[in-house]
Amino acid sequence: MVPTHRNLLHEFSHTEVAAYSNPSEKQAIITFLDSNADQYTKDKVKTLEGLFGSKDIPQNKNIEFINIDLNQDNFFRKFFYGHFFTVYVAYYLGIHSDVEGRDLISIAAKNPWWSQRNIELHPKCVDIPAELKG
């Protein structure tokens, strides 16, 4: 799993960093810290915190940098804690922002199983048809 983590941090550094250059809207960066992480990962998080965590830098005024220590006792508990924490945050931010989704990811990926419409029509998620109607 470490190469996956490394790749995600690496790609984050190429893409999302530009969005945090000087945001006009409030933004947050949440990192999950694992005492078992390798040095590359720890250093990458320190670099991101150095770039975006200081309020002494005027462009960071709308950025909150939050570290969450993973103190669960094994890899799977840490993994699923981080996963479900992120899912819950995304869910409640979606409710708070009150926007209507267009299921673009489901349609583009030709994956009907997680479209909002199909979840509403098939709440048990076991009888979803194989094709999405766009």
C-alpha positions as CSV (number, residue, x, y, z in Angstrom):
1,M,0.0,0.0,0.0
2,V,2.9,2.4,0.5
3,P,3.5,2.9,-3.2
4,T,-0.2,3.8,-3.5
5,H,0.1,6.4,-0.8
6,R,3.3,7.7,-2.3
7,N,1.7,8.1,-5.7
8,L,-1.4,9.9,-4.3
9,L,0.8,12.4,-2.4
10,H,3.0,12.8,-5.5
11,E,0.0,13.4,-7.8
12,F,-1.6,15.8,-5.2
13,S,1.6,17.8,-5.3
14,H,1.1,18.2,-9.1
15,T,-2.6,19.0,-9.3
16,E,-4.4,20.2,-6.3
17,V,-1.6,22.4,-5.1
18,A,-2.5,25.0,-7.8
19,A,-6.0,25.3,-6.4
20,Y,-4.5,26.3,-3.1
21,S,-2.3,29.1,-4.5
22,N,-4.6,31.8,-3.2
23,P,-8.1,30.6,-2.8
24,S,-11.0,33.1,-2.5
25,E,-13.2,30.5,-0.9
26,K,-12.5,28.6,2.3
27,Q,-10.5,25.4,1.7
28,A,-9.2,22.6,3.9
29,I,-6.3,20.1,3.6
30,I,-6.7,17.1,5.9
31,T,-3.8,14.7,6.3
32,F,-4.0,11.4,8.1
33,L,-0.7,10.8,10.0
34,D,0.5,7.2,10.6
35,S,3.4,6.6,12.9
36,N,4.3,3.6,10.6
37,A,4.6,5.8,7.5
38,D,7.9,5.9,5.6
39,Q,10.1,8.9,5.7
40,Y,9.1,10.0,2.2
41,T,5.5,10.2,3.2
42,K,6.3,12.1,6.5
43,D,8.5,14.5,4.6
44,K,5.8,15.1,1.9
45,V,3.2,16.0,4.6
46,K,5.7,18.3,6.3
47,T,6.3,20.1,3.0
48,L,2.5,20.5,2.4
49,E,2.1,21.8,5.9
50,G,4.9,24.2,5.4
51,L,3.4,25.5,2.2
52,F,-0.2,25.9,3.4
53,G,-0.3,25.6,7.2
54,S,1.1,29.0,8.2
55,K,-1.3,31.9,8.6
56,D,1.8,34.2,8.4
57,I,1.5,33.7,4.6
58,P,-1.3,36.0,3.3
59,Q,-2.4,33.5,0.6
60,N,-3.1,30.9,3.3
61,K,-5.8,33.0,5.0
62,N,-8.6,30.8,3.6
63,I,-6.8,27.5,4.0
64,E,-7.1,25.2,7.1
65,F,-4.5,22.6,7.4
66,I,-5.5,19.7,9.7
67,N,-3.5,16.7,10.8
68,I,-5.4,13.7,12.2
69,D,-3.3,11.1,13.9
70,L,-4.3,7.5,13.1
71,N,-4.0,5.7,16.4
72,Q,-5.9,2.6,15.5
73,D,-4.1,-0.7,16.3
74,N,-3.6,-2.1,12.8
75,F,-3.5,-1.2,9.1
76,F,-7.0,-2.1,8.3
77,R,-8.6,-0.2,11.1
78,K,-6.5,2.9,10.2
79,F,-7.4,2.5,6.5
80,F,-11.1,2.2,7.1
81,Y,-11.1,4.9,9.8
82,G,-9.5,7.3,7.2
83,H,-11.8,6.1,4.4
84,F,-15.1,6.5,6.4
85,F,-14.0,9.8,7.9
86,T,-13.5,11.1,4.4
87,V,-16.8,9.7,3.2
88,Y,-18.7,11.2,6.1
89,V,-17.0,14.6,5.6
90,A,-17.8,14.5,1.8
91,Y,-21.4,13.5,2.6
92,Y,-22.1,16.3,5.1
93,L,-20.3,18.9,2.9
94,G,-22.6,17.8,0.1
95,I,-25.7,18.2,2.2
96,H,-24.4,21.6,3.5
97,S,-23.7,22.9,0.0
98,D,-27.1,21.8,-1.2
99,V,-26.1,21.1,-4.8
100,E,-27.7,18.6,-7.1
101,G,-25.3,16.1,-8.6
102,R,-25.3,15.1,-12.3
103,D,-23.8,11.6,-11.9
104,L,-21.0,12.6,-14.3
105,I,-18.6,10.1,-12.9
106,S,-21.0,7.2,-13.1
107,I,-22.0,8.1,-16.6
108,A,-18.5,8.7,-17.9
109,A,-17.2,5.5,-16.3
110,K,-20.3,3.6,-17.5
111,N,-20.8,2.5,-13.9
112,P,-24.5,2.7,-13.0
113,W,-24.1,1.3,-9.5
114,W,-23.4,4.5,-7.6
115,S,-25.5,7.0,-9.5
116,Q,-27.8,9.1,-7.3
117,R,-30.9,8.2,-9.4
118,N,-30.2,4.5,-9.2
119,I,-29.6,4.6,-5.4
120,E,-32.9,6.4,-4.9
121,L,-34.7,3.9,-7.2
122,H,-33.0,0.8,-5.7
123,P,-32.1,1.7,-2.1
124,K,-30.9,-1.8,-1.3
125,C,-28.3,-1.5,-4.2
126,V,-28.8,-5.1,-5.2
127,D,-31.1,-4.8,-8.2
128,I,-29.6,-1.9,-10.1
129,P,-29.8,-2.3,-13.9
130,A,-26.6,-2.8,-15.9
131,E,-27.1,0.4,-17.9
132,L,-27.5,4.1,-16.9
133,K,-29.9,6.1,-18.8
134,G,-28.3,9.6,-19.2
